[in-house]
Amino acid sequence: MHYKLLFIVCIVLMQLSLSAQESLFNGSDLEGWKKHGTELWYVEDGLLICESGPDAEYGYLSTVEEYDNFELTLEFKQGADGNSGVFFRSTLDGTKISGWQVEVAPPGHNTGGVYESYGRGWLIQPDPELDENLHFGEWNKMKIRVVDDEVTTWLNGVQMIHLKDEKIGEGQGHIALQIHSGGGIKVSWRNLELKKL
């Protein structure tokens, strides 16, 4: 009897854990997201794609919902320049964004590091040797964990940074994908899964 009760409790806990995870991208349209700027955001063959538009300026695609503490996993594949990023606890006024970006960039440009836009700039950059974990032009898996004032990022299973920052701990806002200014950029995204913590 004791083992049967324990089994039922385990099943219930597993279901609760699974139900806490949500997909941010449904694979068919941009439901749950909001565009900022003139750059291109569209769905093709089940992929979320960002591409430079006619103005070649900064562009963002933000979640409608705000997220505080979470673990986000996603996959990205860079084409062309590939300079992008994942913002968290961010707010937007047009294409001016306040918040923190986990960098997604070409080799040698600190993918997995954390940058504060319109603020202190780079807060932490990964060890340069870790850049070998980025597979440019192929699918990469990134995990971002944000809990209170701590941020940890992983790229293809390797921890890139861990940061404690009081200002981040006070932040609130949306998750947003970025396309950098300059033109010639294209990045594909898939499997954006978030678990609230």
C-alpha positions as CSV (number, residue, x, y, z in Angstrom):
1,M,0.0,0.0,0.0
2,H,2.8,2.4,0.9
3,Y,4.5,1.8,-2.5
4,K,1.2,2.4,-4.4
5,L,0.7,5.8,-2.6
6,L,4.3,6.7,-3.3
7,F,3.8,5.9,-7.0
8,I,0.7,8.0,-7.2
9,V,2.5,11.0,-5.6
10,C,5.3,10.6,-8.1
11,I,2.9,10.6,-11.0
12,V,1.1,13.7,-9.8
13,L,4.4,15.5,-9.2
14,M,5.6,14.6,-12.8
15,Q,2.3,15.9,-14.2
16,L,2.7,19.2,-12.3
17,S,6.2,19.6,-13.5
18,L,5.2,19.0,-17.1
19,S,2.2,21.4,-16.9
20,A,4.6,24.1,-15.6
21,Q,6.4,24.0,-19.0
22,E,4.9,26.0,-21.9
23,S,5.8,26.4,-25.5
24,L,6.4,30.0,-26.5
25,F,6.1,29.3,-30.2
26,N,3.3,27.2,-31.7
27,G,5.1,26.5,-35.0
28,S,2.4,28.0,-37.2
29,D,2.1,31.7,-36.4
30,L,3.2,34.5,-34.1
31,E,0.4,34.2,-31.5
32,G,1.6,35.3,-28.1
33,W,4.3,37.6,-29.6
34,K,4.4,41.3,-30.6
35,K,6.6,42.9,-33.3
36,H,8.7,46.0,-32.8
37,G,10.2,47.8,-35.7
38,T,10.3,47.1,-39.5
39,E,12.5,44.1,-39.5
40,L,11.0,40.8,-40.7
41,W,9.5,38.1,-38.4
42,Y,7.7,35.2,-39.9
43,V,7.0,31.5,-39.8
44,E,8.2,29.1,-42.5
45,D,8.2,25.3,-42.4
46,G,7.5,25.4,-38.7
47,L,10.4,27.7,-37.9
48,L,10.3,31.2,-36.4
49,I,12.6,33.4,-38.6
50,C,14.0,36.8,-38.2
51,E,15.5,38.6,-41.2
52,S,16.8,42.1,-41.9
53,G,14.1,44.3,-43.5
54,P,14.4,47.3,-45.8
55,D,15.5,49.7,-43.0
56,A,18.2,47.4,-41.7
57,E,17.6,48.6,-38.1
58,Y,17.2,46.9,-34.8
59,G,14.0,44.8,-34.5
60,Y,12.4,42.9,-31.7
61,L,9.8,40.2,-31.2
62,S,8.6,40.2,-27.6
63,T,6.3,37.9,-25.7
64,V,2.9,39.4,-24.8
65,E,3.2,37.9,-21.3
66,E,5.9,39.0,-18.8
67,Y,8.1,36.4,-17.2
68,D,10.1,36.8,-13.9
69,N,11.9,33.6,-12.8
70,F,12.2,30.9,-15.5
71,E,14.2,28.4,-17.4
72,L,14.1,28.9,-21.2
73,T,15.4,26.4,-23.7
74,L,15.5,27.1,-27.4
75,E,17.3,26.2,-30.6
76,F,18.7,28.7,-33.1
77,K,20.5,28.5,-36.4
78,Q,22.4,31.5,-37.8
79,G,22.5,32.3,-41.5
80,A,24.4,35.2,-43.0
81,D,25.6,37.5,-40.2
82,G,23.5,35.9,-37.4
83,N,23.8,38.7,-34.9
84,S,20.8,38.4,-32.6
85,G,20.0,37.8,-29.0
86,V,17.4,36.8,-26.3
87,F,16.3,39.6,-24.0
88,F,14.7,38.9,-20.6
89,R,12.9,41.1,-18.1
90,S,12.8,43.7,-20.8
91,T,10.5,46.6,-21.7
92,L,10.2,48.3,-25.1
93,D,9.3,51.7,-26.4
94,G,9.2,51.3,-30.1
95,T,12.6,49.7,-30.8
96,K,14.3,51.2,-27.7
97,I,14.7,48.3,-25.3
98,S,15.6,48.3,-21.6
99,G,16.7,45.0,-20.1
100,W,19.3,42.3,-20.5
101,Q,20.3,40.4,-23.5
102,V,21.8,36.9,-23.7
103,E,24.0,37.3,-26.8
104,V,23.5,35.2,-30.0
105,A,26.3,36.2,-32.4
106,P,28.8,35.0,-34.9
107,P,32.0,33.2,-33.7
108,G,34.2,35.4,-31.6
109,H,31.4,37.7,-30.4
110,N,30.4,36.4,-27.0
111,T,27.4,34.1,-27.6
112,G,26.0,33.3,-24.2
113,G,27.2,36.5,-22.5
114,V,24.9,39.1,-20.9
115,Y,24.7,42.6,-22.2
116,E,22.6,45.5,-20.7
117,S,21.2,47.7,-23.4
118,Y,21.1,51.5,-22.8
119,G,22.9,50.9,-19.6
120,R,26.1,49.3,-18.4
121,G,26.9,47.4,-21.6
122,W,28.6,44.0,-21.1
123,L,28.0,42.6,-17.7
124,I,29.8,39.3,-18.4
125,Q,31.4,37.6,-21.4
126,P,32.1,33.9,-21.6
127,D,35.7,32.6,-21.6
128,P,36.9,32.9,-25.2
129,E,37.7,29.2,-25.2
130,L,34.0,28.4,-24.8
131,D,33.3,29.9,-28.2
132,E,34.1,26.6,-29.7
133,N,30.7,25.4,-28.5
134,L,29.0,27.6,-31.0
135,H,28.2,25.7,-34.3
136,F,27.7,28.6,-36.8
137,G,25.3,27.7,-39.5
138,E,24.0,24.7,-37.7
139,W,21.4,24.2,-35.0
140,N,22.5,25.2,-31.5
141,K,20.7,24.6,-28.2
142,M,20.7,27.4,-25.6
143,K,19.4,27.3,-22.1
144,I,18.8,30.4,-20.0
145,R,18.0,30.3,-16.3
146,V,16.9,33.4,-14.5
147,V,16.1,33.3,-10.8
148,D,15.9,36.5,-8.8
149,D,19.3,38.2,-9.2
150,E,21.1,35.2,-10.8
151,V,21.5,34.4,-14.5
152,T,23.1,31.2,-16.0
153,T,23.4,30.3,-19.6
154,W,24.4,27.1,-21.4
155,L,25.2,26.6,-25.1
156,N,25.0,23.0,-26.4
157,G,25.1,21.6,-22.9
158,V,28.1,23.7,-21.7
159,Q,27.7,26.4,-19.1
160,M,28.8,29.7,-20.6
161,I,28.3,32.2,-17.7
162,H,26.9,32.6,-14.2
163,L,26.1,36.1,-13.0
164,K,24.7,37.6,-9.8
165,D,23.5,41.2,-10.3
166,E,21.3,43.3,-8.0
167,K,19.9,45.4,-10.8
168,I,18.7,42.3,-12.7
169,G,17.1,41.1,-9.5
170,E,14.9,44.2,-9.5
171,G,14.0,43.9,-13.2
172,Q,10.6,42.9,-14.6
173,G,9.3,42.5,-18.2
174,H,9.1,40.4,-21.3
175,I,11.2,37.9,-23.2
176,A,12.2,39.3,-26.6
177,L,14.2,38.1,-29.6
178,Q,16.4,40.6,-31.3
179,I,17.7,41.2,-34.8
180,H,20.7,43.5,-34.9
181,S,21.0,46.6,-37.1
182,G,23.2,46.7,-40.2
183,G,21.3,44.4,-42.6
184,G,22.2,41.0,-44.1
185,I,21.1,39.1,-40.9
186,K,18.9,35.9,-40.8
187,V,18.4,33.6,-37.8
188,S,16.0,30.7,-37.4
189,W,14.5,29.6,-34.1
190,R,12.6,26.5,-32.9
191,N,11.5,24.6,-29.8
192,L,11.2,27.7,-27.5
193,E,10.1,26.0,-24.2
194,L,9.8,27.9,-21.0
195,K,9.4,26.6,-17.4
196,K,8.3,29.1,-14.8
197,L,10.3,28.8,-11.5
